[in-house]
Amino acid sequence: FPVIVVVVIVPMVAGLVTGLGFGFVGVSFPIVMGLVQSLPGHPAIWPYVMLAFASGHFGMMISPIHVCYLVSNRYFNIPFGPVYRLLAPPMAMLACFIAAYFVLLRYVVY
């Protein structure tokens, strides 16, 4: 797989599974950092760190086991489906901003 795909998918899946910020960082960052440091030409690591963290945060926010999400749904007695429909547009926008910011950092700044 291309390294960029791994940098996006591994933290996102870890965020989905754990639902916690420190969970996805602790699980995925050792893998991601090792892969990025092994890239030929040694590109700057900061764009990849940002992309991995943002992808993990994205996964954490859409996780059905995220604690804030669970507590809010239970308190307001709302099923999961309607909340996900409301979350979809801002999360899609966030994904676009994450990709654009990575391209800006990787190819313009560094």
N, CA, C and O atoms as a GROMACS GRO file, in nm:
protein
  440
    1PHE      N    1   0.083  -0.118   0.000
    1PHE     CA    2   0.000   0.000   0.000
    1PHE      C    3   0.088   0.124   0.000
    1PHE      O    4   0.199   0.122   0.053
    2PRO      N    5   0.039   0.231  -0.058
    2PRO     CA    6   0.112   0.357  -0.046
    2PRO      C    7   0.112   0.404   0.101
    2PRO      O    8   0.016   0.381   0.174
    3VAL      N    9   0.220   0.467   0.140
    3VAL     CA   10   0.235   0.511   0.279
    3VAL      C   11   0.125   0.608   0.318
    3VAL      O   12   0.078   0.605   0.432
    4ILE      N   13   0.083   0.693   0.227
    4ILE     CA   14  -0.020   0.792   0.258
    4ILE      C   15  -0.151   0.723   0.296
    4ILE      O   16  -0.224   0.773   0.381
    5VAL      N   17  -0.181   0.610   0.234
    5VAL     CA   18  -0.304   0.536   0.267
    5VAL      C   19  -0.293   0.479   0.408
    5VAL      O   20  -0.390   0.483   0.484
    6VAL      N   21  -0.178   0.427   0.443
    6VAL     CA   22  -0.157   0.373   0.577
    6VAL      C   23  -0.164   0.484   0.681
    6VAL      O   24  -0.219   0.465   0.789
    7VAL      N   25  -0.108   0.601   0.648
    7VAL     CA   26  -0.110   0.714   0.741
    7VAL      C   27  -0.253   0.760   0.768
    7VAL      O   28  -0.281   0.812   0.876
    8VAL      N   29  -0.342   0.743   0.674
    8VAL     CA   30  -0.482   0.782   0.693
    8VAL      C   31  -0.564   0.670   0.758
    8VAL      O   32  -0.639   0.695   0.853
    9ILE      N   33  -0.550   0.549   0.710
    9ILE     CA   34  -0.637   0.439   0.751
    9ILE      C   35  -0.607   0.389   0.892
    9ILE      O   36  -0.699   0.368   0.971
   10VAL      N   37  -0.481   0.368   0.925
   10VAL     CA   38  -0.447   0.310   1.056
   10VAL      C   39  -0.495   0.397   1.172
   10VAL      O   40  -0.560   0.344   1.262
   11PRO      N   41  -0.466   0.528   1.175
   11PRO     CA   42  -0.520   0.609   1.286
   11PRO      C   43  -0.672   0.619   1.285
   11PRO      O   44  -0.735   0.624   1.391
   12MET      N   45  -0.733   0.621   1.166
   12MET     CA   46  -0.879   0.629   1.160
   12MET      C   47  -0.944   0.504   1.218
   12MET      O   48  -1.040   0.512   1.294
   13VAL      N   49  -0.891   0.389   1.183
   13VAL     CA   50  -0.945   0.264   1.237
   13VAL      C   51  -0.920   0.256   1.388
   13VAL      O   52  -1.006   0.211   1.463
   14ALA      N   53  -0.802   0.300   1.431
   14ALA     CA   54  -0.773   0.300   1.575
   14ALA      C   55  -0.867   0.395   1.649
   14ALA      O   56  -0.910   0.365   1.760
   15GLY      N   57  -0.899   0.510   1.589
   15GLY     CA   58  -0.995   0.602   1.649
   15GLY      C   59  -1.135   0.544   1.654
   15GLY      O   60  -1.207   0.564   1.752
   16LEU      N   61  -1.173   0.473   1.550
   16LEU     CA   62  -1.305   0.407   1.549
   16LEU      C   63  -1.314   0.300   1.656
   16LEU      O   64  -1.417   0.287   1.723
   17VAL      N   65  -1.208   0.224   1.672
   17VAL     CA   66  -1.209   0.111   1.766
   17VAL      C   67  -1.202   0.158   1.911
   17VAL      O   68  -1.273   0.106   1.997
   18THR      N   69  -1.117   0.257   1.938
   18THR     CA   70  -1.098   0.300   2.077
   18THR      C   71  -1.197   0.409   2.118
   18THR      O   72  -1.245   0.408   2.232
   19GLY      N   73  -1.228   0.501   2.029
   19GLY     CA   74  -1.315   0.613   2.064
   19GLY      C   75  -1.248   0.714   2.156
   19GLY      O   76  -1.315   0.800   2.212
   20LEU      N   77  -1.117   0.704   2.170
   20LEU     CA   78  -1.041   0.792   2.260
   20LEU      C   79  -0.922   0.852   2.188
   20LEU      O   80  -0.860   0.788   2.103
   21GLY      N   81  -0.890   0.976   2.223
   21GLY     CA   82  -0.776   1.043   2.161
   21GLY      C   83  -0.644   0.977   2.191
   21GLY      O   84  -0.565   0.951   2.100
   22PHE      N   85  -0.619   0.951   2.317
   22PHE     CA   86  -0.491   0.888   2.351
   22PHE      C   87  -0.485   0.743   2.304
   22PHE      O   88  -0.377   0.687   2.289
   23GLY      N   89  -0.600   0.684   2.281
   23GLY     CA   90  -0.605   0.546   2.231
   23GLY      C   91  -0.554   0.536   2.089
   23GLY      O   92  -0.470   0.451   2.059
   24PHE      N   93  -0.604   0.622   2.000
   24PHE     CA   94  -0.559   0.613   1.861
   24PHE      C   95  -0.416   0.661   1.844
   24PHE      O   96  -0.344   0.610   1.757
   25VAL      N   97  -0.372   0.756   1.925
   25VAL     CA   98  -0.234   0.802   1.916
   25VAL      C   99  -0.139   0.692   1.961
   25VAL      O  100  -0.039   0.664   1.894
   26GLY      N  101  -0.168   0.630   2.073
   26GLY     CA  102  -0.081   0.525   2.127
   26GLY      C  103  -0.074   0.402   2.039
   26GLY      O  104   0.030   0.336   2.033
   27VAL      N  105  -0.182   0.371   1.971
   27VAL     CA  106  -0.186   0.251   1.888
   27VAL      C  107  -0.124   0.276   1.751
   27VAL      O  108  -0.048   0.194   1.701
   28SER      N  109  -0.155   0.389   1.691
   28SER     CA  110  -0.119   0.407   1.550
   28SER      C  111   0.009   0.487   1.526
   28SER      O  112   0.075   0.465   1.425
   29PHE      N  113   0.045   0.577   1.614
   29PHE     CA  114   0.159   0.662   1.583
   29PHE      C  115   0.292   0.589   1.575
   29PHE      O  116   0.374   0.628   1.492
   30PRO      N  117   0.320   0.487   1.655
   30PRO     CA  118   0.446   0.414   1.634
   30PRO      C  119   0.455   0.352   1.494
   30PRO      O  120   0.563   0.350   1.434
   31ILE      N  121   0.345   0.303   1.442
   31ILE     CA  122   0.344   0.245   1.307
   31ILE      C  123   0.363   0.355   1.203
   31ILE      O  124   0.446   0.343   1.113
   32VAL      N  125   0.286   0.461   1.217
   32VAL     CA  126   0.289   0.569   1.119
   32VAL      C  127   0.427   0.637   1.117
   32VAL      O  128   0.481   0.662   1.009
   33MET      N  129   0.483   0.667   1.232
   33MET     CA  130   0.611   0.736   1.235
   33MET      C  131   0.724   0.649   1.178
   33MET      O  132   0.813   0.700   1.110
   34GLY      N  133   0.718   0.521   1.205
   34GLY     CA  134   0.818   0.431   1.147
   34GLY      C  135   0.810   0.426   0.995
   34GLY      O  136   0.912   0.425   0.927
   35LEU      N  137   0.689   0.425   0.943
   35LEU     CA  138   0.672   0.423   0.797
   35LEU      C  139   0.717   0.554   0.734
   35LEU      O  140   0.784   0.553   0.630
   36VAL      N  141   0.681   0.665   0.793
   36VAL     CA  142   0.716   0.795   0.735
   36VAL      C  143   0.867   0.817   0.738
   36VAL      O  144   0.924   0.871   0.644
   37GLN      N  145   0.932   0.775   0.846
   37GLN     CA  146   1.076   0.793   0.854
   37GLN      C  147   1.152   0.704   0.757
   37GLN      O  148   1.268   0.730   0.725
   38SER      N  149   1.087   0.599   0.708
   38SER     CA  150   1.153   0.510   0.613
   38SER      C  151   1.129   0.551   0.467
   38SER      O  152   1.176   0.483   0.376
   39LEU      N  153   1.056   0.658   0.444
   39LEU     CA  154   1.031   0.703   0.307
   39LEU      C  155   1.160   0.750   0.241
   39LEU      O  156   1.245   0.810   0.306
   40PRO      N  157   1.175   0.722   0.113
   40PRO     CA  158   1.296   0.771   0.044
   40PRO      C  159   1.294   0.923   0.033
   40PRO      O  160   1.189   0.983   0.012
   41GLY      N  161   1.408   0.982   0.046
   41GLY     CA  162   1.418   1.128   0.038
   41GLY      C  163   1.394   1.198   0.170
   41GLY      O  164   1.413   1.319   0.179
   42HIS      N  165   1.351   1.125   0.271
   42HIS     CA  166   1.325   1.177   0.406
   42HIS      C  167   1.244   1.307   0.403
   42HIS      O  168   1.296   1.414   0.434
   43PRO      N  169   1.116   1.297   0.364
   43PRO     CA  170   1.032   1.418   0.364
   43PRO      C  171   1.008   1.468   0.507
   43PRO      O  172   1.030   1.395   0.604
   44ALA      N  173   0.964   1.591   0.517
   44ALA     CA  174   0.931   1.647   0.649
   44ALA      C  175   0.821   1.563   0.714
   44ALA      O  176   0.726   1.522   0.647
   45ILE      N  177   0.836   1.539   0.842
   45ILE     CA  178   0.744   1.449   0.912
   45ILE      C  179   0.617   1.521   0.959
   45ILE      O  180   0.515   1.456   0.982
   46TRP      N  181   0.622   1.654   0.973
   46TRP     CA  182   0.508   1.727   1.031
   46TRP      C  183   0.379   1.718   0.949
   46TRP      O  184   0.272   1.707   1.009
   47PRO      N  185   0.383   1.722   0.817
   47PRO     CA  186   0.256   1.704   0.744
   47PRO      C  187   0.194   1.568   0.769
   47PRO      O  188   0.072   1.556   0.775
   48TYR      N  189   0.276   1.466   0.782
   48TYR     CA  190   0.225   1.331   0.807
   48TYR      C  191   0.172   1.317   0.950
   48TYR      O  192   0.074   1.246   0.973
   49VAL      N  193   0.237   1.383   1.043
   49VAL     CA  194   0.188   1.382   1.182
   49VAL      C  195   0.050   1.447   1.187
   49VAL      O  196  -0.041   1.395   1.251
   50MET      N  197   0.035   1.561   1.120
   50MET     CA  198  -0.094   1.629   1.117
   50MET      C  199  -0.200   1.543   1.051
   50MET      O  200  -0.313   1.534   1.100
   51LEU      N  201  -0.165   1.479   0.940
   51LEU     CA  202  -0.261   1.395   0.869
   51LEU      C  203  -0.302   1.274   0.954
   51LEU      O  204  -0.420   1.239   0.957
   52ALA      N  205  -0.208   1.212   1.021
   52ALA     CA  206  -0.238   1.096   1.105
   52ALA      C  207  -0.326   1.138   1.224
   52ALA      O  208  -0.422   1.069   1.256
   53PHE      N  209  -0.292   1.251   1.287
   53PHE     CA  210  -0.371   1.294   1.402
   53PHE      C  211  -0.513   1.334   1.359
   53PHE      O  212  -0.610   1.299   1.426
   54ALA      N  213  -0.524   1.405   1.249
   54ALA     CA  214  -0.656   1.446   1.201
   54ALA      C  215  -0.740   1.326   1.159
   54ALA      O  216  -0.861   1.323   1.182
   55SER      N  217  -0.678   1.227   1.097
   55SER     CA  218  -0.751   1.106   1.058
   55SER      C  219  -0.797   1.028   1.181
   55SER      O  220  -0.909   0.978   1.184
   56GLY      N  221  -0.711   1.019   1.281
   56GLY     CA  222  -0.750   0.952   1.405
   56GLY      C  223  -0.861   1.026   1.477
   56GLY      O  224  -0.952   0.964   1.532
   57HIS      N  225  -0.853   1.158   1.476
   57HIS     CA  226  -0.958   1.238   1.538
   57HIS      C  227  -1.090   1.221   1.463
   57HIS      O  228  -1.197   1.213   1.524
   58PHE      N  229  -1.082   1.216   1.332
   58PHE     CA  230  -1.200   1.191   1.249
   58PHE      C  231  -1.263   1.057   1.286
   58PHE      O  232  -1.384   1.049   1.307
   59GLY      N  233  -1.182   0.952   1.295
   59GLY     CA  234  -1.232   0.821   1.333
   59GLY      C  235  -1.291   0.819   1.473
   59GLY      O  236  -1.393   0.754   1.497
   60MET      N  237  -1.227   0.891   1.564
   60MET     CA  238  -1.277   0.898   1.702
   60MET      C  239  -1.413   0.968   1.707
   60MET      O  240  -1.501   0.926   1.782
   61MET      N  241  -1.430   1.072   1.628
   61MET     CA  242  -1.554   1.149   1.633
   61MET      C  243  -1.672   1.074   1.571
   61MET      O  244  -1.787   1.098   1.608
   62ILE      N  245  -1.646   0.983   1.478
   62ILE     CA  246  -1.757   0.907   1.419
   62ILE      C  247  -1.772   0.770   1.485
   62ILE      O  248  -1.856   0.691   1.443
   63SER      N  249  -1.693   0.743   1.586
   63SER     CA  250  -1.701   0.615   1.655
   63SER      C  251  -1.828   0.606   1.739
   63SER      O  252  -1.861   0.700   1.812
   64PRO      N  253  -1.900   0.495   1.730
   64PRO     CA  254  -2.020   0.481   1.813
   64PRO      C  255  -1.988   0.456   1.961
   64PRO      O  256  -2.079   0.457   2.044
   65ILE      N  257  -1.862   0.434   1.995
   65ILE     CA  258  -1.827   0.413   2.135
   65ILE      C  259  -1.756   0.533   2.195
   65ILE      O  260  -1.702   0.524   2.306
   66HIS      N  261  -1.755   0.646   2.125
   66HIS     CA  262  -1.699   0.769   2.181
   66HIS      C  263  -1.785   0.809   2.301
   66HIS      O  264  -1.908   0.817   2.291
   67VAL      N  265  -1.722   0.835   2.413
   67VAL     CA  266  -1.794   0.855   2.538
   67VAL      C  267  -1.890   0.975   2.532
   67VAL      O  268  -2.003   0.965   2.579
   68CYS      N  269  -1.848   1.085   2.475
   68CYS     CA  270  -1.936   1.203   2.466
   68CYS      C  271  -2.060   1.171   2.383
   68CYS      O  272  -2.171   1.214   2.415
   69TYR      N  273  -2.038   1.096   2.277
   69TYR     CA  274  -2.149   1.059   2.190
   69TYR      C  275  -2.247   0.968   2.264
   69TYR      O  276  -2.369   0.987   2.256
   70LEU      N  277  -2.196   0.870   2.334
   70LEU     CA  278  -2.283   0.779   2.410
   70LEU      C  279  -2.363   0.851   2.518
   70LEU      O  280  -2.484   0.830   2.531
   71VAL      N  281  -2.295   0.935   2.594
   71VAL     CA  282  -2.362   1.005   2.704
   71VAL      C  283  -2.468   1.100   2.650
   71VAL      O  284  -2.578   1.108   2.704
   72SER      N  285  -2.436   1.173   2.544
   72SER     CA  286  -2.533   1.267   2.487
   72SER      C  287  -2.655   1.194   2.432
   72SER      O  288  -2.768   1.236   2.455
   73ASN      N  289  -2.632   1.086   2.361
   73ASN     CA  290  -2.746   1.012   2.307
   73ASN      C  291  -2.833   0.953   2.418
   73ASN      O  292  -2.955   0.954   2.408
   74ARG      N  293  -2.770   0.903   2.520
   74ARG     CA  294  -2.848   0.844   2.629
   74ARG      C  295  -2.923   0.953   2.706
   74ARG      O  296  -3.039   0.933   2.744
   75TYR      N  297  -2.860   1.068   2.730
   75TYR     CA  298  -2.923   1.175   2.807
   75TYR      C  299  -3.045   1.230   2.732
   75TYR      O  300  -3.150   1.250   2.792
   76PHE      N  301  -3.029   1.254   2.602
   76PHE     CA  302  -3.138   1.312   2.525
   76PHE      C  303  -3.230   1.206   2.466
   76PHE      O  304  -3.328   1.240   2.398
   77ASN      N  305  -3.201   1.079   2.490
   77ASN     CA  306  -3.283   0.968   2.444
   77ASN      C  307  -3.304   0.972   2.292
   77ASN      O  308  -3.416   0.967   2.242
   78ILE      N  309  -3.190   0.982   2.221
   78ILE     CA  310  -3.191   0.992   2.076
   78ILE      C  311  -3.121   0.869   2.018
   78ILE      O  312  -3.015   0.831   2.067
   79PRO      N  313  -3.178   0.806   1.916
   79PRO     CA  314  -3.109   0.693   1.852
   79PRO      C  315  -2.987   0.740   1.772
   79PRO      O  316  -2.974   0.859   1.743
   80PHE      N  317  -2.901   0.648   1.739
   80PHE     CA  318  -2.776   0.682   1.672
   80PHE      C  319  -2.794   0.733   1.529
   80PHE      O  320  -2.722   0.823   1.488
   81GLY      N  321  -2.887   0.679   1.455
   81GLY     CA  322  -2.904   0.713   1.314
   81GLY      C  323  -2.924   0.860   1.284
   81GLY      O  324  -2.851   0.915   1.202
   82PRO      N  325  -3.020   0.927   1.348
   82PRO     CA  326  -3.040   1.070   1.319
   82PRO      C  327  -2.918   1.156   1.351
   82PRO      O  328  -2.893   1.256   1.284
   83VAL      N  329  -2.844   1.118   1.451
   83VAL     CA  330  -2.726   1.197   1.487
   83VAL      C  331  -2.619   1.181   1.379
   83VAL      O  332  -2.552   1.278   1.344
   84TYR      N  333  -2.602   1.060   1.327
   84TYR     CA  334  -2.505   1.040   1.220
   84TYR      C  335  -2.543   1.117   1.094
   84TYR      O  336  -2.455   1.166   1.023
   85ARG      N  337  -2.671   1.127   1.065
   85ARG     CA  338  -2.713   1.206   0.949
   85ARG      C  339  -2.676   1.353   0.968
   85ARG      O  340  -2.642   1.422   0.871
   86LEU      N  341  -2.684   1.403   1.090
   86LEU     CA  342  -2.645   1.541   1.118
   86LEU      C  343  -2.494   1.558   1.118
   86LEU      O  344  -2.443   1.665   1.084
   87LEU      N  345  -2.421   1.454   1.155
   87LEU     CA  346  -2.275   1.461   1.159
   87LEU      C  347  -2.210   1.448   1.021
   87LEU      O  348  -2.098   1.496   1.002
   88ALA      N  349  -2.278   1.387   0.926
   88ALA     CA  350  -2.218   1.358   0.796
   88ALA      C  351  -2.167   1.482   0.722
   88ALA      O  352  -2.053   1.481   0.677
   89PRO      N  353  -2.245   1.589   0.706
   89PRO     CA  354  -2.193   1.704   0.632
   89PRO      C  355  -2.072   1.771   0.698
   89PRO      O  356  -1.975   1.799   0.628
   90PRO      N  357  -2.073   1.798   0.830
   90PRO     CA  358  -1.953   1.858   0.887
   90PRO      C  359  -1.831   1.766   0.882
   90PRO      O  360  -1.718   1.813   0.868
   91MET      N  361  -1.853   1.636   0.895
   91MET     CA  362  -1.740   1.544   0.889
   91MET      C  363  -1.684   1.535   0.747
   91MET      O  364  -1.563   1.521   0.729
   92ALA      N  365  -1.769   1.544   0.646
   92ALA     CA  366  -1.722   1.545   0.508
   92ALA      C  367  -1.641   1.672   0.480
   92ALA      O  368  -1.539   1.668   0.412
   93MET      N  369  -1.689   1.785   0.534
   93MET     CA  370  -1.614   1.909   0.519
   93MET      C  371  -1.479   1.901   0.590
   93MET      O  372  -1.377   1.947   0.539
   94LEU      N  373  -1.480   1.841   0.709
   94LEU     CA  374  -1.355   1.824   0.784
   94LEU      C  375  -1.257   1.739   0.705
   94LEU      O  376  -1.138   1.770   0.701
   95ALA      N  377  -1.304   1.632   0.642
   95ALA     CA  378  -1.216   1.546   0.562
   95ALA      C  379  -1.155   1.625   0.445
   95ALA      O  380  -1.037   1.606   0.413
   96CYS      N  381  -1.233   1.711   0.382
   96CYS     CA  382  -1.180   1.794   0.273
   96CYS      C  383  -1.075   1.892   0.324
   96CYS      O  384  -0.972   1.912   0.260
   97PHE      N  385  -1.101   1.954   0.439
   97PHE     CA  386  -1.003   2.047   0.496
   97PHE      C  387  -0.875   1.975   0.538
   97PHE      O  388  -0.766   2.029   0.521
   98ILE      N  389  -0.888   1.855   0.592
   98ILE     CA  390  -0.770   1.777   0.630
   98ILE      C  391  -0.685   1.750   0.508
   98ILE      O  392  -0.563   1.770   0.511
   99ALA      N  393  -0.746   1.704   0.400
   99ALA     CA  394  -0.671   1.674   0.277
   99ALA      C  395  -0.605   1.800   0.220
   99ALA      O  396  -0.489   1.796   0.180
  100ALA      N  397  -0.678   1.910   0.217
  100ALA     CA  398  -0.622   2.034   0.163
  100ALA      C  399  -0.507   2.085   0.249
  100ALA      O  400  -0.406   2.133   0.196
  101TYR      N  401  -0.520   2.074   0.379
  101TYR     CA  402  -0.413   2.120   0.468
  101TYR      C  403  -0.289   2.033   0.455
  101TYR      O  404  -0.177   2.084   0.460
  102PHE      N  405  -0.308   1.902   0.437
  102PHE     CA  406  -0.193   1.815   0.416
  102PHE      C  407  -0.121   1.852   0.287
  102PHE      O  408   0.002   1.862   0.285
  103VAL      N  409  -0.196   1.874   0.180
  103VAL     CA  410  -0.134   1.911   0.053
  103VAL      C  411  -0.060   2.043   0.067
  103VAL      O  412   0.050   2.058   0.016
  104LEU      N  413  -0.120   2.138   0.137
  104LEU     CA  414  -0.054   2.267   0.160
  104LEU      C  415   0.076   2.249   0.237
  104LEU      O  416   0.180   2.304   0.198
  105LEU      N  417   0.072   2.173   0.346
  105LEU     CA  418   0.193   2.153   0.426
  105LEU      C  419   0.299   2.073   0.350
  105LEU      O  420   0.417   2.108   0.351
  106ARG      N  421   0.257   1.967   0.286
  106ARG     CA  422   0.354   1.874   0.224
  106ARG      C  423   0.419   1.933   0.100
  106ARG      O  424   0.540   1.918   0.081
  107TYR      N  425   0.341   2.000   0.017
  107TYR     CA  426   0.394   2.040  -0.113
  107TYR      C  427   0.421   2.190  -0.125
  107TYR      O  428   0.487   2.232  -0.220
  108VAL      N  429   0.372   2.272  -0.033
  108VAL     CA  430   0.396   2.416  -0.041
  108VAL      C  431   0.491   2.463   0.068
  108VAL      O  432   0.590   2.532   0.041
  109VAL      N  433   0.462   2.426   0.192
  109VAL     CA  434   0.540   2.477   0.306
  109VAL      C  435   0.670   2.402   0.323
  109VAL      O  436   0.776   2.464   0.336
  110TYR      N  437   0.665   2.268   0.324
  110TYR     CA  438   0.788   2.191   0.351
  110TYR      C  439   0.849   2.142   0.223
  110TYR      O  440   0.952   2.075   0.226
   0.00000   0.00000   0.00000
